[in-house]
Amino acid sequence: MADSTARSASPHGAPAAAASESSLVRAVGLWGLAAAIANVTIGGGIFRLPAAAAGLLGPAAPIAYIVCAVAMGLIVMCIAEAGSRVTLTGGPYAYVETAFGPYFGFMTGVLLWLGGTMAVASVANVFADNFITMLPTGATTLARGVSLVVAFTLAAIINLIGVKQGNRLNLVSTVAKLMPLLLLVVVGVFSIQSTNLQIVDMPSAKTITRASILLLFAFAGVESALVPSGEIKNPERTVPRAIFIAVIGIALLYITLQLVAQGVLGSALAHSSTPLADAAGIVFGGWGRSLLLIGVVISTFGYISGMTLAVPRALFAFGRDGFLPSAFAAVHARWRTPWVAILVQATIMCVLAITSGFEKLAVIANVALLLVYMGCALAAFQLRRRGVQTGGTPFKIPGAAIVPFLACAVIITLLTSITHQEWVVIVEVMIVATMIFFVSRSQRQKKNLS
C-alpha cells in the first residue's frame, strides 16, 4: 500500500491553487506515469500477503489478484476524472468536498487518515516479523515490541528533522523493495513444483471476495500518483493507458510472486509469517533468505518513515482548520515540521502495531479506503453532471456514464465480506468524526471570519 493519505490536506485556498495549475509544465509521459504508479503502489504488504492469500484460497489465490486489479482499474479511472476537474490540493478530500460539501469532505479526510494509520500499523507488523527473525535472541514477543518502538521512534525523529531526510530514505527503500522481488521472480520460477499449484477444490465466491478485500491492500495507493494531474502530457490519452499498463504490470508481478511462493513452499506457505523470505531460502539457500529479510526490513521501514511524514499532515490540517485543537497545527521553530502531529501520529500507529495483527489492521485500512474510493467514484459522476472545472480540459473516462457505478458495484461487493467487528471500528470512528465536525462548527466559523 502506498501513500494515499499524503494529499489529505484541506482544499481551502482554491483560487490560488487553481491559478497555479496553469504554470505547471506537462512533462510526465506514458511510461513515466506508469512507472510512478507502480512505484508508489508496490509497498510492504506484498511481503506478507502471499501467506494470507494461500490461507484463504490456496493455489487459487491468483483469482483474487485479478479481481483486485479490475476493481482498482475502475476506481482509478474515476479518481483520474475527478482529479482533472478539481485540480486543487487535497486529492480525494478536495474531490468529495467540491462535489458534496464540507461534511462529506471532512469524513473523506478522516477515512483517509484512518486508512493510512491502519496501513502503517499493518506494515509495521511485517517489519517486526522479518526483523526479529534475524536477531540472535529469536522471535520473542519482547523483541517484537521493542523493535516496533525503536522503528517508530526513529521514523518520528527522521521526519521531525525534515522532509529531505525522509525522502532520501524513501529512495533507498524503493531499490531495496524492488530488486529482491524481481530476483525472486526471475530465478524462483525454475524452482516451482507443479503439484503445489494444482487447484483441487475451487473456492466459493464468498471466500474469493474475502481474499480480494485483503489483497486490495497491495493495490491501494495507485491513485496517489495521479495527484499531479497538471504535469501529465495529454492526460486524456496518457492517464487511461498508464493506468492499464501499471495495473496489469503490478498484477502480473504479484501473481508471479504468489505462484513462486506457492510453488516452492506448498501448503507451508499459508503458515509462514515471512513467506517470500522463506521461498527465497529454498530457491537461493541461506544467503537468499537473508537478502530477502534485509530487503523487507529496509523496504517496510522506509514505508513506515514515508507514511510518518505523510499521515500526520491530516492531523496537522484538522488542527489548522479548527476540527482538532490548534496544538496539532504547531510547527517546530527550528525544523519547520508539524512536530506535535508527527509525535501523536507515531504513538498511535506504534500502539496499534503492538496490539493488533497484520490482517486485522489491513482489512480495516482497506474498508476505510474503499469508502473513500466510493466517494471519489460518486464525486466523478457528480462533478461531470455539474460541469465543474477548475483547471484545463477535464479528462473524460472511457464509458463515463457507467464506470462510476461499476466501480461502486465492485466496492459494495467487496464490502459484503466485512465482519460485524470490523464494521464496528469504522462506524465508531465515523460517529466520533461526525461529533467533532458539528461541535467544532462555531469555532471554525470564527476562524474563517478572522
C-alpha positions in Angstrom: 0.0 0.0 0.0 1.3 3.5 -0.8 0.9 6.9 0.5 -2.8 7.6 -0.1 -3.0 9.9 2.8 -0.3 12.3 1.8 -2.7 14.6 0.0 -5.4 14.7 2.7 -4.8 18.3 3.5 -7.7 20.7 3.3 -8.7 22.0 -0.1 -9.2 25.5 1.2 -7.4 28.1 -0.8 -8.9 27.0 -4.1 -8.4 30.2 -6.2 -4.6 30.2 -5.6 -4.3 26.5 -6.2 -6.3 26.7 -9.4 -4.3 29.6 -10.7 -1.1 27.9 -10.1 -2.1 24.9 -12.3 -1.5 26.9 -15.5 2.1 27.5 -14.6 2.9 23.8 -14.3 5.0 22.1 -17.0 3.3 19.0 -18.5 6.4 16.8 -18.6 5.1 13.4 -17.4 4.6 10.9 -20.3 3.0 7.5 -20.6 5.9 5.4 -19.3 6.9 7.9 -16.7 3.4 7.9 -15.3 3.1 4.1 -15.4 6.4 3.7 -13.6 5.3 6.3 -11.0 2.0 4.4 -10.4 3.9 1.1 -10.0 6.5 2.6 -7.7 4.0 4.1 -5.2 1.7 1.1 -5.3 4.2 -1.8 -4.6 4.6 -1.4 -0.9 5.4 -3.5 2.2 2.1 -5.5 2.2 3.2 -7.8 -0.7 5.9 -9.3 1.5 3.2 -10.8 3.8 0.1 -11.2 1.7 1.0 -14.3 -0.2 0.7 -16.3 3.0 -2.7 -14.7 3.8 -3.9 -15.4 0.2 -2.8 -19.0 0.4 -4.5 -19.5 3.7 -7.8 -18.4 2.2 -7.6 -19.7 -1.4 -4.6 -22.0 -1.7 -3.4 -22.3 -5.3 -6.4 -20.4 -6.5 -5.1 -17.2 -5.0 -4.3 -15.5 -8.4 -8.1 -15.2 -9.0 -8.3 -12.7 -6.1 -5.4 -10.7 -7.5 -7.2 -10.4 -10.8 -10.4 -9.2 -9.0 -8.3 -6.5 -7.2 -6.7 -5.4 -10.5 -10.1 -5.0 -12.2 -11.5 -3.1 -9.1 -8.6 -0.7 -8.9 -8.7 -0.1 -12.6 -12.3 1.1 -12.4 -11.7 3.1 -9.2 -8.6 4.9 -10.5 -10.4 5.8 -13.7 -13.0 7.7 -11.6 -10.3 9.3 -9.5 -8.5 10.4 -12.6 -11.6 12.2 -13.9 -12.4 13.8 -10.5 -8.8 14.9 -10.2 -8.8 16.5 -13.7 -11.9 18.5 -12.7 -10.8 19.6 -9.2 -7.1 20.4 -9.6 -6.7 21.5 -6.0 -4.6 20.4 -3.1 -6.3 17.7 -1.2 -6.8 14.8 -3.6 -9.9 12.7 -2.6 -10.7 15.2 0.2 -11.0 18.0 -2.3 -12.9 16.0 -4.9 -15.6 14.9 -2.5 -15.9 18.3 -0.7 -16.3 20.1 -4.0 -19.0 17.6 -5.1 -20.9 17.1 -1.9 -20.0 19.7 0.6 -17.8 20.2 3.7 -19.2 17.4 5.8 -18.5 14.7 3.3 -15.2 16.2 2.5 -14.2 16.1 6.2 -15.4 12.5 6.5 -13.3 11.6 3.5 -10.3 13.2 5.2 -11.0 11.2 8.4 -11.3 7.9 6.4 -8.1 8.7 4.6 -6.4 9.3 7.9 -7.8 6.0 9.4 -6.8 4.1 6.3 -3.3 5.4 6.4 -3.0 4.9 10.1 -4.1 1.3 9.9 -2.0 0.6 6.9 1.2 1.8 8.6 0.5 -0.3 11.7 -0.2 -3.3 9.5 3.1 -2.9 7.5 4.9 -2.4 10.8 3.9 -5.9 11.7 5.6 -7.1 8.5 8.7 -5.1 9.5 8.8 -6.6 13.0 8.1 -10.2 11.9 11.0 -10.1 9.5 13.4 -8.1 11.7 13.1 -10.3 14.8 13.8 -13.5 12.8 17.3 -12.1 12.2 18.0 -11.5 15.9 20.2 -13.9 17.8 17.6 -14.0 20.5 15.0 -15.3 18.0 11.4 -14.2 17.5 10.1 -13.3 21.0 7.2 -11.1 22.0 9.5 -8.7 23.8 11.9 -8.4 20.8 8.9 -7.7 18.6 7.6 -4.9 20.8 11.0 -3.3 21.3 11.6 -3.4 17.5 8.4 -1.6 16.9 9.0 1.1 19.5 12.5 1.7 18.1 11.2 1.8 14.5 8.6 4.4 15.1 10.9 6.4 17.3 13.5 6.5 14.5 10.8 7.3 11.9 9.5 10.2 14.0 13.0 11.6 14.6 13.8 11.4 10.8 10.6 13.2 9.9 10.9 15.8 12.7 14.3 16.8 11.5 13.0 17.5 8.0 11.3 16.3 4.8 14.6 15.9 2.8 15.9 13.2 5.1 12.7 11.2 4.8 12.7 11.5 1.1 16.3 10.1 0.9 15.3 7.1 2.9 12.3 6.6 0.6 14.7 6.4 -2.4 16.8 3.7 -0.7 13.8 1.7 0.3 12.5 1.7 -3.2 15.6 0.0 -4.5 15.6 -2.4 -1.5 12.0 -3.3 -2.2 12.1 -3.9 -6.0 15.4 -5.7 -6.5 14.8 -8.7 -4.2 11.3 -9.2 -5.6 12.4 -9.2 -9.2 15.3 -11.5 -8.4 13.0 -14.0 -6.7 10.6 -13.9 -9.6 13.2 -14.4 -12.3 15.0 -17.3 -10.5 12.2 -18.7 -8.5 10.1 -19.8 -11.4 12.6 -22.6 -12.1 12.1 -24.0 -8.6 8.3 -24.3 -8.7 6.8 -27.7 -8.0 3.8 -28.1 -10.3 2.0 -30.3 -7.8 1.9 -27.4 -5.4 -0.1 -25.3 -7.9 -2.9 -27.8 -8.6 -6.3 -26.5 -7.6 -8.2 -29.4 -6.0 -11.4 -27.5 -4.9 -12.4 -24.2 -6.4 -13.1 -21.7 -3.5 -16.5 -20.1 -3.1 -17.3 -16.6 -4.4 -17.6 -15.5 -0.7 -14.1 -16.7 0.0 -12.7 -15.1 -3.1 -14.4 -11.8 -2.1 -12.9 -12.0 1.4 -9.4 -12.7 0.0 -9.8 -9.9 -2.5 -10.5 -7.3 0.1 -7.4 -8.4 2.0 -5.2 -8.4 -1.2 -6.5 -5.0 -2.1 -4.1 -3.8 0.5 -1.3 -4.4 -2.0 -3.0 -2.3 -4.8 -4.2 0.7 -2.7 -2.3 3.8 -3.4 -2.5 3.7 -7.2 -4.4 6.9 -7.2 -1.7 8.9 -5.4 0.5 9.0 -8.5 -2.3 10.8 -10.3 -2.5 13.8 -8.0 -0.1 15.9 -10.0 -2.5 15.8 -13.0 -1.4 19.2 -14.2 2.0 17.8 -15.1 0.9 14.9 -17.3 1.2 15.2 -21.1 -2.1 14.7 -23.0 -3.9 13.4 -19.8 -7.0 12.3 -21.8 -4.9 9.7 -23.6 -1.9 9.2 -21.2 -3.9 8.6 -17.9 -6.0 5.6 -19.0 -3.2 3.9 -20.9 -0.7 4.4 -18.0 -3.3 3.0 -15.5 -3.8 0.0 -17.8 -0.1 -0.7 -18.2 0.7 -0.1 -14.5 -2.2 -2.1 -13.0 -1.6 -5.0 -15.4 2.2 -4.9 -14.6 1.6 -4.8 -10.9 -0.9 -7.6 -11.0 1.5 -9.8 -13.1 4.3 -9.2 -10.6 2.0 -10.1 -7.6 0.6 -13.2 -9.3 4.1 -14.4 -10.2 5.3 -13.9 -6.7 2.2 -15.8 -5.4 2.9 -18.6 -7.8 6.6 -18.8 -6.9 5.9 -18.8 -3.2 3.1 -21.4 -3.6 5.0 -23.5 -6.0 8.1 -23.5 -3.7 6.6 -23.8 -0.3 3.3 -25.6 -1.0 1.0 -26.0 2.0 3.6 -24.4 4.3 3.0 -21.0 2.6 -0.3 -20.4 4.5 1.5 -20.7 7.9 4.5 -18.5 7.2 5.0 -15.1 8.7 7.9 -14.4 6.3 6.6 -16.1 3.1 8.8 -14.5 0.4 11.9 -14.8 2.6 11.1 -18.5 3.2 10.7 -19.1 -0.5 14.0 -17.3 -1.2 15.7 -19.6 1.3 14.7 -22.6 -0.7 15.4 -21.0 -4.1 18.8 -19.5 -3.2 19.8 -21.0 0.1 20.6 -19.2 3.3 22.0 -16.1 1.7 18.9 -15.6 -0.4 16.7 -15.7 2.7 18.9 -13.2 4.4 18.8 -11.0 1.4 15.0 -11.0 1.3 14.8 -10.4 5.0 17.1 -7.4 4.8 15.2 -6.1 1.8 11.9 -6.5 3.6 13.2 -4.7 6.7 14.6 -1.8 4.7 11.6 -1.5 2.5 9.0 -1.7 5.3 10.9 0.7 7.5 11.1 3.1 4.5 7.3 2.8 4.2 6.9 3.5 7.9 9.1 6.5 7.7 7.5 7.8 4.5 4.0 7.5 6.0 5.1 9.0 9.2 5.9 12.0 7.0 2.5 11.8 5.2 -0.2 10.7 7.6 0.4 13.4 10.3 -0.4 16.0 7.7 -4.0 15.0 8.1 -3.9 15.8 11.9 -2.0 19.0 11.1 -4.7 20.0 8.6 -7.5 19.2 11.0 -5.8 21.3 13.7 -5.2 24.1 11.3 -8.8 24.1 10.1 -10.3 24.0 13.6 -11.5 20.4 13.7 -8.9 19.5 16.3 -7.1 21.7 18.9 -4.7 24.2 17.3 -1.7 22.4 19.0 -1.9 19.8 16.3 -1.0 22.5 13.8 2.1 23.6 15.7 5.3 23.8 13.5 8.7 23.4 15.1 10.6 26.7 15.2 13.9 25.1 14.0 13.0 22.2 11.8 9.7 23.7 10.3 7.9 20.4 10.6 4.5 19.6 12.3 6.1 18.1 15.4 3.0 17.6 17.5 1.1 15.9 14.8 4.1 13.6 14.0 4.6 12.6 17.6 0.9 11.9 18.2 0.6 10.0 15.0 3.7 7.9 15.5 2.5 7.0 19.0 -1.0 5.9 17.7 0.5 3.8 15.0 3.0 2.1 17.3 0.3 1.2 19.8 -1.9 -0.3 17.1 1.1 -2.3 15.6 1.9 -3.8 19.0 -1.7 -4.7 20.0 -3.1 -5.9 16.6 -2.1 -8.3 13.9 -1.4 -7.7 10.2 -4.6 -9.0 8.7 -7.0 -7.2 11.0 -5.3 -3.9 10.5 -5.0 -4.4 6.7 -8.7 -5.2 6.3 -9.8 -2.1 8.4 -7.4 0.1 6.3 -9.0 -1.3 3.1 -12.6 -0.7 4.3 -11.7 2.9 5.1 -10.1 3.4 1.7 -12.9 1.6 -0.2 -15.4 4.0 1.3 -13.1 6.9 0.1 -12.9 5.3 -3.3 -16.7 5.0 -3.5 -16.9 8.7 -2.6 -14.5 9.5 -5.4 -16.5 7.5 -7.9 -19.7 9.2 -7.0 -17.8 12.6 -7.0 -16.6 11.9 -10.5 -20.2 11.4 -11.7 -21.5 14.5 -9.7 -18.7 16.8 -10.9 -19.3 15.8 -14.5 -23.0 16.3 -14.1 -22.5 19.8 -12.7 -19.8 20.6 -15.2 -17.2 21.5 -12.5 -13.9 22.5 -14.0 -11.1 24.3 -12.0 -8.3 23.7 -14.4 -7.9 23.0 -18.1 -9.9 20.5 -20.2 -11.0 17.7 -17.9 -10.2 14.1 -18.5 -13.2 12.0 -19.5 -13.0 8.3 -18.6 -14.0 5.8 -21.3 -17.5 4.6 -20.6 -18.0 7.7 -18.4 -21.8 7.0 -17.9 -21.3 3.6 -16.3 -17.8 3.3 -15.0 -18.5 5.2 -11.7 -21.5 2.9 -11.0 -19.5 -0.3 -11.9 -16.8 0.9 -9.5 -19.4 1.4 -6.8 -20.9 -2.1 -7.5 -17.5 -3.7 -7.2 -16.7 -1.9 -4.0 -20.1 -2.8 -2.4 -19.5 -6.5 -3.4 -16.1 -6.4 -1.7 -17.6 -4.8 1.4 -20.1 -7.6 1.8 -17.2 -9.8 3.2 -16.5 -7.4 6.1 -17.4 -8.8 9.5 -19.5 -7.1 12.1 -16.5 -6.4 14.4 -14.7 -4.7 11.5 -17.7 -2.6 10.7 -17.9 -1.5 14.3 -14.5 0.1 14.2 -15.4 2.1 11.1 -18.8 3.2 12.4 -17.3 4.2 15.8 -14.7 6.4 14.0 -17.3 8.0 11.8 -19.6 8.7 14.8 -16.8 10.4 16.6 -15.8 12.3 13.5 -19.4 13.5 13.0 -19.5 14.8 16.5 -16.2 16.6 16.0 -17.5 18.2 12.8 -20.6 19.7 14.4 -19.1 20.5 17.8 -16.3 22.4 16.2 -18.6 24.3 13.7 -18.8 27.5 15.7 -15.1 27.6 16.3 -14.4 27.0 12.6 -16.8 29.8 11.6 -15.0 32.2 13.9 -11.7 31.2 12.4 -12.9 31.7 8.9 -14.2 35.2 9.7 -11.0 36.3 11.4 
